[in-house]
Amino acid sequence: MDLENVILSKVHEDEEDHAEAIFKSDKFLQDLFFMERVLMENIFQPKLAAYRQLPILKEPEPEEPKEFSECVKVEEVEEVKEEEEEIEISEEQTIPANLERLWSFTCDLTKGLNVSSLAWNKLNPWPERVYPSPYGVTAVDFSIGTPNLLAVGYYNGTIAIYNVQSSGNVPVLDSSESPQKHVGPVWQLQWIEQDRGTTGDDKREFLVSISADGRVSKWVIRKGLDAHDLMRLKRTTVGSNKKGGEKDKKGEALISRQAPGMCFAFHPKDTNIYLTGTEEGHIHKCSCSYNEQYLETYRGHKFGPSDRKCCQ
């Protein structure tokens, strides 16, 4: 009996050790993670479908007895008549426009902090990683061709690229040691696909950023982050021409010739053409092939952030 008790206790200890090893294994945690994601997609399927404009899936209702279904049909007919009467009465009343909130993300780490930028990952819409940073984040964007690469722009002018498939918090690339680093906040960055050849089948992807230092820069991943300026934004006066951004020599002397850049947008079909918005309130049409002057300037705002106007 003593020998049997010793053997059973030994087996019990081995089972406990084995179970503890399973619970701590990376494979088991990864399986739990995927199971949680599947359950979340099942729970929030109507909201995900509404966001992506897909049909909402409904579970089929179990069949009911004929006698019970006939009673239900009679009640449904009466309810439809009542609803039609209510609709006739309320036709004169106008229904105000409203927006349905699909969901909201909250986190204790970011409670009370400002949200300065956000971006959707087309392959994975669920937040899974938290990357602490020593500087304020001003812009983010996921790569189009490689969705696991996340580009981040910081208030101090640094650009970092993270691999969201990795559990580490260190960026795979950053521009902190680059001589082309921005010296002002990066207000926007975006991955752009551009055709290499005439057929349009071969495309390359590069990263474009705009900063308060007055530079629109193009970043390419080679051995590191290599960049060159697509445009150096210059301030314009009231008397400047629409084309070329040339200044009137008789105008007022400017303290800084650089115009802080706020935003940009590339043409959806011709990625060689893009628009830039500056702190002055001007919008400049530019070309990737020509960085000496603007193609055209649009003046619809008095002064950028304080104008509070939306122009089309």
C-alpha positions in Angstrom: 0.0 0.0 0.0 2.8 2.4 0.8 4.4 1.6 -2.6 1.1 2.2 -4.3 0.6 5.5 -2.6 4.1 6.6 -3.5 3.5 5.7 -7.2 0.1 7.5 -7.3 1.5 10.6 -5.7 4.4 10.6 -8.2 2.0 10.3 -11.1 -0.2 13.1 -9.7 2.9 15.4 -9.4 3.9 14.6 -13.0 0.4 15.5 -14.2 0.5 18.8 -12.4 3.9 19.7 -13.7 2.8 18.7 -17.3 -0.4 20.8 -17.0 1.6 23.8 -15.8 4.1 23.5 -18.7 1.2 23.4 -21.1 -0.4 26.5 -19.7 2.9 28.4 -19.9 3.8 27.2 -23.4 3.8 29.8 -26.2 1.9 27.5 -28.5 -1.0 27.2 -26.0 -1.1 30.9 -25.5 -1.1 31.5 -29.2 -4.0 29.1 -29.7 -6.0 30.8 -27.0 -5.3 34.2 -28.7 -6.7 32.9 -32.0 -9.7 31.4 -30.3 -10.4 34.7 -28.6 -10.2 36.5 -31.9 -12.7 34.0 -33.5 -15.1 34.4 -30.7 -14.9 38.2 -30.9 -15.6 38.1 -34.7 -18.7 36.0 -34.0 -20.0 38.3 -31.3 -19.3 41.6 -33.3 -20.2 40.2 -36.7 -23.1 42.6 -37.3 -20.9 45.6 -36.5 -18.0 44.4 -38.6 -20.4 43.8 -41.4 -21.9 47.3 -41.1 -18.4 48.8 -41.2 -17.3 46.8 -44.3 -20.7 47.1 -46.0 -21.2 43.3 -46.0 -24.4 41.3 -45.4 -25.3 40.7 -41.8 -25.5 37.0 -40.9 -28.4 35.8 -38.9 -28.7 32.4 -37.3 -31.7 30.3 -38.6 -34.5 30.1 -36.1 -35.7 26.6 -35.1 -38.9 25.3 -36.6 -42.0 25.6 -34.5 -45.2 23.5 -34.3 -47.9 24.3 -36.9 -50.5 25.2 -34.3 -48.2 27.6 -32.6 -46.9 29.1 -35.9 -50.5 29.8 -37.0 -51.2 31.7 -33.8 -47.9 33.6 -34.3 -48.9 34.5 -37.9 -52.2 36.0 -36.7 -50.4 38.1 -34.1 -47.8 39.2 -36.7 -50.6 40.3 -39.0 -52.2 42.4 -36.2 -48.8 43.9 -35.4 -48.1 44.8 -39.0 -51.5 46.6 -39.2 -50.6 48.6 -36.0 -47.2 49.5 -37.4 -48.7 50.7 -40.7 -51.1 52.9 -38.7 -48.3 54.3 -36.7 -46.3 55.0 -39.8 -49.2 56.9 -41.4 -49.5 59.0 -38.3 -45.8 59.8 -38.1 -45.3 60.5 -41.9 -45.5 64.2 -41.2 -42.7 64.1 -38.7 -39.1 64.1 -39.9 -36.6 61.7 -38.5 -33.4 63.5 -37.5 -30.1 62.2 -39.0 -28.0 60.2 -36.6 -24.8 58.2 -36.5 -24.5 54.8 -34.9 -21.3 54.1 -33.0 -20.1 50.7 -34.0 -17.6 50.3 -31.2 -15.0 52.1 -29.1 -11.6 51.1 -27.9 -10.4 52.0 -24.4 -7.2 51.3 -22.6 -6.0 52.2 -19.1 -2.6 53.1 -20.5 -4.0 55.8 -22.7 -6.7 57.1 -20.4 -6.8 60.9 -20.3 -4.4 61.2 -23.3 -5.1 62.8 -26.7 -5.6 60.7 -29.8 -3.5 62.4 -32.4 -3.7 59.8 -35.3 -5.2 56.5 -36.2 -5.1 53.9 -39.0 -6.9 50.7 -40.0 -5.0 47.6 -40.8 -6.9 45.9 -43.6 -5.9 42.4 -42.5 -6.4 42.7 -38.8 -8.8 45.2 -37.3 -8.3 44.3 -33.7 -5.8 46.1 -31.4 -3.2 43.6 -30.1 0.0 45.5 -29.3 1.0 48.4 -27.2 4.2 50.2 -28.1 5.5 52.7 -25.6 7.4 55.7 -27.0 9.5 58.4 -25.4 8.0 61.1 -27.7 4.5 62.1 -28.7 3.0 60.2 -31.7 1.7 62.5 -34.4 1.0 60.2 -37.3 0.7 56.4 -38.1 0.1 54.4 -41.2 0.2 50.7 -42.2 2.0 49.5 -45.3 -0.2 48.5 -48.2 2.0 45.7 -49.6 3.3 44.5 -46.2 0.5 45.1 -43.7 2.6 44.0 -40.7 4.8 47.1 -41.1 3.6 50.1 -39.2 5.1 53.5 -39.8 5.0 56.0 -36.9 5.8 59.7 -37.0 6.9 61.5 -33.8 6.7 65.1 -32.5 10.5 65.4 -32.4 10.7 64.6 -36.2 11.7 60.9 -35.9 10.1 58.2 -38.1 10.1 54.6 -36.9 8.8 51.4 -38.5 7.5 48.6 -36.3 6.8 45.0 -37.2 3.5 44.2 -35.5 4.0 40.5 -36.0 6.9 40.7 -33.5 6.1 40.8 -29.8 9.1 43.1 -29.2 8.7 46.9 -28.6 11.8 48.0 -30.5 11.3 49.4 -34.1 13.0 47.5 -36.9 14.0 50.8 -38.5 14.1 54.5 -37.4 15.4 57.8 -38.7 17.0 59.0 -35.5 20.5 58.6 -36.9 19.6 59.6 -40.5 21.0 63.0 -41.8 17.6 63.4 -43.6 15.7 63.3 -40.3 13.0 65.9 -39.9 13.7 68.7 -37.4 10.0 69.4 -36.7 6.9 67.4 -35.9 5.8 64.8 -38.5 2.2 65.8 -39.1 1.4 63.1 -41.6 3.0 60.1 -43.3 1.5 57.6 -45.8 2.6 54.6 -47.7 2.3 55.2 -51.5 2.2 52.7 -54.3 3.7 53.9 -57.5 4.0 52.2 -60.9 7.5 51.3 -62.0 6.7 50.5 -65.7 4.3 51.5 -68.3 2.0 48.4 -67.9 1.1 49.3 -64.3 1.6 45.7 -63.1 4.9 46.3 -61.4 4.5 48.6 -58.4 6.9 49.8 -55.7 6.0 51.2 -52.3 7.6 54.1 -50.5 6.8 56.2 -47.5 6.0 59.9 -47.7 6.1 62.3 -44.8 5.4 66.0 -44.3 6.8 68.0 -41.4 6.7 71.4 -39.7 10.2 71.9 -41.0 8.7 72.6 -44.4 9.8 69.4 -46.1 7.9 66.7 -48.0 10.2 63.7 -47.9 10.2 60.3 -49.6 11.5 57.4 -47.6 12.7 54.1 -49.1 13.6 51.0 -47.2 17.0 49.7 -48.3 19.7 48.8 -45.8 18.0 51.4 -43.6 15.7 54.4 -44.1 17.0 56.4 -47.0 15.2 59.7 -47.9 15.2 62.6 -50.3 13.0 65.7 -50.4 10.1 65.8 -52.9 9.5 69.4 -52.1 10.8 72.2 -49.8 7.7 74.3 -49.0 8.3 78.0 -49.3 6.2 80.8 -47.9 4.2 82.8 -50.4 2.9 86.4 -50.2 -0.4 87.8 -51.3 1.1 89.2 -54.5 2.7 85.9 -55.5 1.6 84.2 -58.8 -0.6 81.2 -58.7 1.8 79.1 -60.7 5.3 78.6 -59.6 5.0 80.0 -56.1 7.3 82.9 -57.1 7.5 85.8 -54.7 7.1 89.4 -55.4 10.5 90.9 -54.6 8.8 94.1 -53.4 6.9 92.2 -50.8 7.5 92.1 -47.1 10.6 90.4 -45.8 9.8 87.0 -44.2 11.4 85.8 -41.0 11.4 82.2 -42.3 11.3 81.1 -46.0 10.1 77.7 -45.0 6.4 77.1 -44.8 5.4 74.4 -42.2 3.7 71.5 -43.9 0.5 70.1 -42.3 -0.9 67.5 -44.7 -0.7 66.0 -48.2 -2.8 63.9 -50.6 -1.7 62.0 -53.7 -3.8 61.7 -56.8 -5.7 58.4 -56.8 -4.7 57.6 -60.4 -1.6 59.6 -61.1 0.7 59.1 -58.1 3.2 61.6 -59.6 0.9 64.5 -58.6 0.1 65.4 -55.1 -1.3 68.3 -53.0 0.2 69.8 -49.9 -1.4 71.9 -47.2 0.6 74.5 -45.3 0.3 76.4 -42.1 -0.3 79.5 -44.1 -3.6 78.2 -45.3 -2.5 77.6 -48.9 -2.8 74.3 -50.9 0.0 73.7 -53.4 -0.2 71.3 -56.3 3.2 69.6 -56.7 4.9 66.9 -58.9 7.3 64.2 -57.8 9.3 64.9 -61.0 9.9 68.6 -60.3 10.8 69.9 -56.9 11.8 73.5 -57.7 8.4 75.1 -57.7 4.7 74.5 -57.3 2.6 73.6 -60.3 -0.3 75.7 -58.9 -1.4 77.3 -55.6 -5.0 77.4 -54.3 -5.9 80.1 -51.8 -9.1 79.2 -49.9 -8.0 79.7 -46.2 -6.7 82.8 -44.4 -4.5 80.9 -41.9 -4.3 77.1 -41.4 -5.4 75.8 -38.0 -7.3 78.8 -36.9 -9.4 79.2 -40.1 -12.0 76.6 -39.1 -13.3 76.3 -42.7 -13.7 73.2 -44.8 -13.3 73.9 -48.6 -14.1 71.6 -51.5 
